Amino acid sequence: MSIYEKIGGAPAVDAAVDIFYRKVLADDRINEFFDTVDMEGQHLKQKAFLTMAFGGPNNYTGKDMRAAHKHMKLNEGHFNAVAENLVETLKELSVPQEYIDEIIAVCLSVKDDVLNVEPAEA
Ligand code: HEM
């Protein structure tokens, strides 16, 4: 079973993205990056992306992770803040730790792209 199915499919991903974005927008370490972003479009992209990342139906049509984040010059602190908000969200939804670990592993697999570094520099 994919993580997508294990955590409850589309309704679980919807709930996770909504709580997650509320946390991100309340987090002074990273919310400035989202000041000028169309949040409704962003929610839909995140939902599609997380669905794909969790092994669900592949309907993500956005930019690749490196292209999407390159202009922001993000650092490890920004990445960790986002990951922390995601973990808190999943805990709030009572997702079991072993699934949280799997989801974080998926996030770590795109870290080099999000931070726009070569794998060896990370
Ligand atoms: C596991 C880590 C991450 C994932 C999976 C992820 C996923 C995404 C996706 C799917 C998009 C939409 C791309 C598109 O436009 O088609 C996006 C855009 C964006 N991400 Fe991330 N992201 C991650 C980390 C971060 C971090 C660490 C930050 C900043 C602290 C960030 C800030 C943004 C912003 C501001 C946009 C909108 C860019 C724009 O519209 O100009 N992301 N991200």
Residues whose N, C-alpha, C, O or C-beta is under 5 A from the ligand:
A	BS01	HEM	I30 F33 F34 V37 K45 Q46 F49 G62 K63 A68 H78 F79 V82 C107 V114
